[in-house]
Amino acid sequence: MKRKQMAALFVIMGFALHATGCGKHMNPEPSPPNRYHTQSIDHRSYRAYDDNTPAQTMFPSKYPASIGVIVNKTIYLPQNYKPNDLVYPNVPFLFEEKIEKRQLRAEAAQALEKLFAAARKDGLYLSGVSGYRSYDTQKWLFESYMKRDGYIEAMKYSALPGTSEHQTGLSIDVSGEDGKCAVSSCFEYTKEAQWIGRHSAEFGFIIRYPKGKEHITGYKYEPWHIRYIGPSKISLEMVRRGVSLEEYYNVIRVQ
């Protein structure tokens, strides 16, 4: 009887430990979601994009075309969303083909042209690397990274389909004209990255995934990934305050 009682006690203790999370080391790698879906977000947690715009215009399931839209690991775009004002900005890219990733939304494209022109005046020549990216392209890309590096590692630098800022048509990865360190951590130490960090906000862009904000944005520092956020007064304010987009909108952390 004592042996049976002891065995039963160990079973009960095991279930208790598992329920409190002590047994999570048994399965350290979470499984990818079975389907991609739009999360439910409390609109009251958003602050207004400006004084004349309702706060909920940042909510992508209803207002995906808002210039102030926020997308991250917990806030999804609709699967079928594609901006209806995509254009080819008149700036150099690291490739010649007029393909999907060469596009941006019209307002962002105009701002990008001004940014590139200002860099040229300072003797720096920038190139685009990757702009707009469709849901299907992001799905293919993420699955490729996951096969190569595993789900956990892929999640540190790549977005699940529906959660990529590139799908908004407002974000672009940039590099120097020679492509040195393009979309790589070493880009941080290039003169182009330093110029972008100092001046991009003057043209309405932000470094979307800033250094030191990884625990908030959910992504490692990406000095090459800039996001058009609208009037420069907003981007300049964000730089002055040293905040990420999540902090500026007072949205919950993604991690």
C-alpha positions as CSV (number, residue, x, y, z in Angstrom):
1,M,0.0,0.0,0.0
2,K,2.8,2.4,0.8
3,R,4.5,1.9,-2.5
4,K,1.2,2.5,-4.3
5,Q,0.6,5.6,-2.2
6,M,4.1,6.9,-2.9
7,A,3.6,6.3,-6.7
8,A,0.4,8.2,-6.7
9,L,1.9,11.1,-4.9
10,F,4.7,11.4,-7.4
11,V,2.2,11.4,-10.3
12,I,0.2,14.2,-8.6
13,M,3.4,16.2,-8.0
14,G,4.4,15.8,-11.6
15,F,1.1,17.2,-12.8
16,A,1.4,20.1,-10.4
17,L,4.9,21.0,-11.6
18,H,3.8,20.9,-15.2
19,A,0.9,23.1,-14.5
20,T,3.1,25.8,-12.9
21,G,5.5,25.8,-15.8
22,C,8.4,23.9,-14.0
23,G,8.3,21.2,-16.6
24,K,8.5,23.5,-19.7
25,H,12.2,22.6,-20.3
26,M,10.9,19.3,-21.6
27,N,9.6,21.0,-24.7
28,P,11.8,24.2,-25.1
29,E,10.8,24.9,-28.7
30,P,7.2,26.1,-29.2
31,S,5.3,24.8,-32.2
32,P,4.5,27.2,-35.0
33,P,0.8,28.2,-35.1
34,N,-1.5,25.9,-37.1
35,R,-3.0,28.9,-38.9
36,Y,-2.4,32.6,-39.2
37,H,-5.0,34.8,-37.8
38,T,-5.8,38.3,-36.7
39,Q,-5.4,38.8,-32.9
40,S,-8.0,40.7,-30.9
41,I,-6.5,44.0,-29.6
42,D,-8.1,46.4,-27.2
43,H,-8.4,49.7,-29.2
44,R,-8.2,51.7,-25.9
45,S,-4.5,50.8,-25.6
46,Y,-3.7,53.0,-28.6
47,R,-2.9,56.7,-28.7
48,A,-4.0,58.8,-31.6
49,Y,-1.8,59.1,-34.7
50,D,-2.4,62.8,-34.6
51,D,-4.9,65.2,-33.1
52,N,-7.4,64.6,-35.9
53,T,-7.2,60.8,-36.4
54,P,-9.1,58.3,-34.2
55,A,-6.9,56.0,-32.3
56,Q,-8.3,52.9,-33.9
57,T,-7.0,53.8,-37.3
58,M,-3.8,52.1,-36.3
59,F,-5.7,48.8,-35.9
60,P,-4.7,46.8,-39.0
61,S,-7.7,44.4,-39.2
62,K,-10.0,47.4,-39.9
63,Y,-7.6,50.1,-41.1
64,P,-4.7,48.4,-42.7
65,A,-4.1,51.3,-45.1
66,S,-3.6,53.9,-42.4
67,I,-0.1,55.5,-42.6
68,G,0.0,55.1,-38.8
69,V,-0.7,51.4,-38.8
70,I,1.3,49.3,-36.4
71,V,2.1,45.7,-37.1
72,N,4.1,43.3,-35.0
73,K,4.2,39.8,-33.7
74,T,0.9,40.1,-31.9
75,I,-0.9,42.6,-34.3
76,Y,-1.7,41.0,-37.7
77,L,-2.6,42.5,-41.1
78,P,-5.5,40.9,-43.0
79,Q,-4.1,38.0,-45.2
80,N,-5.5,39.5,-48.4
81,Y,-4.3,43.1,-47.7
82,K,-2.3,44.7,-50.5
83,P,-1.9,48.5,-50.7
84,N,-3.6,50.1,-53.7
85,D,-1.1,52.9,-54.2
86,L,2.2,51.0,-54.7
87,V,4.7,52.7,-56.9
88,Y,8.4,52.3,-57.9
89,P,10.3,55.0,-56.0
90,N,12.9,56.8,-58.1
91,V,15.9,55.6,-56.2
92,P,18.6,53.0,-56.9
93,F,18.2,49.4,-55.7
94,L,20.7,46.6,-55.5
95,F,19.0,44.9,-58.4
96,E,17.6,46.2,-61.7
97,E,14.3,44.2,-62.0
98,K,11.0,46.0,-61.4
99,I,9.7,43.4,-59.1
100,E,7.5,43.4,-56.0
101,K,10.1,44.3,-53.4
102,R,11.1,47.4,-55.4
103,Q,7.7,49.0,-54.5
104,L,6.5,51.3,-51.8
105,R,3.3,53.2,-51.1
106,A,3.3,56.5,-52.9
107,E,3.7,58.8,-49.9
108,A,6.5,56.6,-48.5
109,A,8.2,56.5,-51.9
110,Q,8.2,60.3,-52.2
111,A,9.7,60.6,-48.7
112,L,12.3,58.0,-49.5
113,E,13.4,59.9,-52.6
114,K,14.0,63.0,-50.5
115,L,15.9,61.0,-48.0
116,F,18.2,59.5,-50.6
117,A,18.7,62.9,-52.2
118,A,19.8,64.4,-48.9
119,A,22.2,61.5,-48.3
120,R,23.8,62.2,-51.8
121,K,24.3,65.8,-50.8
122,D,26.3,64.6,-47.9
123,G,28.3,62.3,-50.1
124,L,26.6,59.1,-49.3
125,Y,24.9,56.9,-51.8
126,L,22.2,54.6,-50.6
127,S,20.4,51.7,-52.2
128,G,17.1,49.9,-51.6
129,V,17.2,46.3,-50.7
130,S,13.7,45.2,-50.1
131,G,10.4,47.2,-49.9
132,Y,6.9,45.8,-50.3
133,R,6.4,42.1,-49.6
134,S,3.1,40.3,-50.0
135,Y,1.6,37.9,-47.5
136,D,2.4,34.9,-49.8
137,T,6.0,36.0,-50.3
138,Q,6.5,36.5,-46.5
139,K,5.0,33.0,-45.9
140,W,7.5,31.4,-48.3
141,L,10.4,33.4,-46.8
142,F,9.6,32.6,-43.2
143,E,9.2,28.9,-44.0
144,S,12.6,28.9,-45.8
145,Y,14.3,30.5,-42.7
146,M,12.5,28.1,-40.4
147,K,13.7,25.1,-42.4
148,R,17.3,26.5,-42.3
149,D,17.5,27.8,-38.7
150,G,14.6,26.4,-36.8
151,Y,11.4,28.1,-35.6
152,I,12.9,29.9,-32.6
153,E,15.9,31.4,-34.4
154,A,13.7,32.4,-37.4
155,M,11.3,34.3,-35.1
156,K,14.2,36.5,-33.9
157,Y,14.7,38.1,-37.3
158,S,11.8,37.1,-39.6
159,A,8.1,37.7,-39.3
160,L,5.2,35.3,-39.6
161,P,3.1,36.0,-42.6
162,G,0.6,38.7,-41.7
163,T,2.9,40.3,-39.2
164,S,5.5,41.7,-41.5
165,E,5.8,45.5,-41.8
166,H,6.9,45.0,-45.4
167,Q,3.3,44.0,-46.3
168,T,2.2,47.5,-45.3
169,G,4.3,49.0,-48.2
170,L,5.6,51.5,-45.7
171,S,8.9,49.8,-44.8
172,I,12.1,49.3,-46.7
173,D,15.5,47.7,-46.0
174,V,18.4,49.9,-47.2
175,S,22.1,49.7,-47.6
176,G,25.0,51.5,-49.2
177,E,25.3,51.5,-53.0
178,D,27.9,48.6,-52.9
179,G,25.5,46.4,-50.8
180,K,28.2,45.9,-48.2
181,C,26.7,44.3,-45.1
182,A,23.2,44.6,-46.6
183,V,20.6,43.2,-44.1
184,S,23.5,42.1,-41.8
185,S,24.5,43.1,-38.3
186,C,27.8,44.6,-39.6
187,F,25.7,47.3,-41.4
188,E,25.5,49.1,-38.0
189,Y,29.2,50.1,-38.3
190,T,28.9,51.6,-41.8
191,K,28.8,55.4,-42.4
192,E,25.5,54.9,-44.3
193,A,23.9,53.4,-41.2
194,Q,25.1,56.2,-39.0
195,W,23.8,58.8,-41.4
196,I,20.4,57.0,-41.5
197,G,20.3,56.9,-37.7
198,R,20.9,60.6,-37.5
199,H,18.7,61.9,-40.4
200,S,16.0,59.5,-41.3
201,A,13.5,61.0,-38.9
202,E,13.8,64.3,-40.7
203,F,11.9,62.6,-43.6
204,G,9.3,60.8,-41.6
205,F,11.1,57.5,-41.2
206,I,12.1,55.7,-38.0
207,I,14.5,52.8,-37.3
208,R,11.6,50.4,-36.7
209,Y,13.6,47.9,-34.5
210,P,16.0,50.1,-32.4
211,K,18.9,48.9,-30.3
212,G,18.0,48.1,-26.7
213,K,14.3,47.6,-27.6
214,E,14.4,44.0,-28.5
215,H,12.3,43.0,-25.5
216,I,9.6,45.3,-26.7
217,T,9.6,44.9,-30.5
218,G,10.5,41.2,-30.4
219,Y,13.2,41.6,-33.0
220,K,17.0,42.2,-32.9
221,Y,18.4,45.6,-33.8
222,E,18.0,46.3,-37.5
223,P,19.6,49.6,-38.5
224,W,18.8,48.9,-42.1
225,H,15.0,48.6,-41.7
226,I,13.3,52.0,-41.8
227,R,9.6,52.6,-41.6
228,Y,7.7,55.6,-42.9
229,I,5.4,56.9,-40.1
230,G,4.0,60.1,-41.6
231,P,4.8,63.7,-40.8
232,S,8.3,64.3,-39.5
233,K,7.1,65.8,-36.3
234,I,6.1,62.3,-35.2
235,S,9.3,60.6,-36.1
236,L,11.4,63.5,-34.7
237,E,9.4,63.3,-31.4
238,M,10.0,59.5,-31.2
239,V,13.8,60.1,-31.7
240,R,13.8,62.8,-29.0
241,R,12.0,60.5,-26.6
242,G,14.0,57.5,-27.5
243,V,11.0,55.2,-27.9
244,S,9.9,52.4,-30.2
245,L,6.6,52.4,-32.2
246,E,5.1,50.2,-29.5
247,E,6.0,52.6,-26.8
248,Y,4.9,55.7,-28.7
249,Y,1.4,54.1,-29.3
250,N,1.4,52.7,-25.8
251,V,0.9,49.1,-27.1
252,I,1.7,46.1,-25.0
253,R,5.1,44.5,-25.4
254,V,5.2,41.6,-27.8
255,Q,7.5,39.5,-25.5
